Amino acid sequence: MLFYRLFLLLILHFYEVQAKRAVFSLAIDNLSCEVCCDWLKQYHCQVNNVINSTFAFDFLVALNREMPWNTEVNILFDVRPVGGAKVVRFLNLKLKVCDALANMKTNPLVMVFQRKLILHSNLPMACPIMENVLYNISQLTINEEIIPSYAPNMDFNVTLAFFQRQIYLGRVFCQGSIKRGA
């Protein structure tokens, strides 16, 4: 009888803790791709709201020529806390695409994203990135799993800008928000 009561108390406590968990809401308001030069033969980007706070991204890209080894990506992550007036640049990282692909395995935070890329794309995980190959990322989901539990309520912008010898090639831009409630 004592075991039964303890078991019942544990179950009630579990449901009480689950009920008190913060409600999570992710919104992606805008996704756009922009190409400045003739380096892409074909490109497409799209985002779909699968279910509440889960979004699936699709990207297609085919290059007109092999991507040069010195192609760079500038990753910008800007945030504005809800209620705040000032935008904060959380991340400004510029690196060579080939170096980034080669070193993904050494960064534990990036490895989570890399696993998703491997499952949902045919992107090479090392250079060269060849011409006339249709590379795709299909149904890459972004949800609560990939966003840290300590992330506050905020609006955000993520930009991936591509350059070759400091010449702007194009960008991918994503805008959204994270909201947590009690």
N, C-alpha and C positions, 0 to 999 in steps of 0.2 A: 504494500500500500504506500509506503514511504517513497519507494522508487517511482511509482506512478505519479505521485504529487510533484516530485522533483522534475520528472520528465515534462509534465504539464507546465510547470513554472518556466522551464527552459524554452519550451515552444512559445509561450506567451511573451517571454522576454525577446526572443528572436523576432517575432512579428512587431513588437513595439519598436525595436531598434530599426527594423526595415521601414516602418511608418515614419520615423523621424529623419530618415535620410533626406538630404537636400534634393529637391526636384531640379533636374538638369535640363536645360533647353539650349540647343545649338541651332543657329539660323545661318544659312548662307544666302545672302541677298543678291550677290552678283558674282559672276565668273566671266571673264573675257580674255580672249587671246588676240594679240596684235602682232602683225609681222610687218617689218619695215623694208625688207630687201627681198631679192629673188632666191634666197637660200633654201626656201621651203617649196617643195612641189605641191604638197597637200597638207592641210592642217585643220583641226577641228577640236573644240573643247566644249564640254557640256556638263552640267550638274543637275541631278534629279533628287528630289526629296523622297526617299524610299519610305520611311516611316518617321514618326516624331523624332527629331534630333539625330537622324541618320541620313547622310547624304552620300550619293554615289557619283563619282567623277569619271568621265570618259574623255580621253584625249587620243587623237590620231595625228601622226606626223610622218611625212616622207621628205627626205632631203634631196635637193637637186645634185648635191655633190657630198663627198665624204666630209664629215665635220672635222675641221682642223683641230689639232691637238691643243691649240692655244685659245680655244673658245672659252669664254668665262661666263659665269652666272653670278648675278648679284641678287642675294636673297634679302629682302626687306620685310620686317614684321613690325608693324605699327599697331599700338593699342591705345585705347582711350577708355579708362575706367568709367563705368556708367555713373553719370552725375558729374564727372570731371570735365573740365573745360579744355585741358591740354592733352594733345596727342604725344605719346612717348614712343620713341623708336626703340623697340625692345631688342631687335636684332638687325645688324647691317653686316652681312657677310659676303665677301667677294672671293670666288675661287674658280679654278679651272675645272671645267666639267669632267675631264678625264681623271684628274686628281681626286675629285669628289667621288667618282664611281669607284676608283681603286681603293679609297680609304674608308668607305662606308662601314666596312666590317670592324673598324677600330673604335667606333663611337657607339656606345650602348644605346643612347637616345635615338640615334639615326637608324640603328639596326631594327627597331620596331617597325619603322616606316619601310625599310628595305624589304623585310619579310612580306609586307603587304604588296610591294611592287613586284616581287618575284611571283607571287600568287596570281596577280591580276594584270600582268603585262608581258610583252615579249621584248622589253627594253634590255639591251645588253648591260651587264654589270661591270663592263670594262670597255675601253675604247679599242678599236675604232667603232664609230657609229657610221654605218655605211649609207651610201646613196641608194635611191630606188628601192628601199625597204620600207614597207608600211609598218611603223612601230605603233603599238597601241597600248593604252592603259584602259581596261574595261572594268567598270563597276568597282572602282577603288573606293571603299567606304571609309568615311570619316564620322566618328561618333564619340561617345563618352570614353571609350576604351583608349583612344589615342590622345585625349586631352587630359592633362594632369588634374587630379582631384582638387588640388589647391588653387586652380585658376579662378580668379575672381570674376564677378560680373564685368563684362567689357565689350566694346566694339573693337573689331580688328580689321586690318588690311594686310594681305600677304602678296608680295610682288616678287616674281622671278623675272629678272631682266637679263637678256642674253647679249653679249658683246663679243666682237672679234677685233683685236687690235684697237680697242677703245671705240669701235664703230658699233652703234646701236643696231641690233638685229631684230629685236622684238621682245614681247613680254607676255607673261600670264599674270592676271590680276584677280584676286579673290577678296571679297568683302563679306563680313558677317558679324555675328555677335554670340556671346555666351551669357546665359543668365542662369543663376542658381537661386532657388527659393527654399524656404524652410518647409 
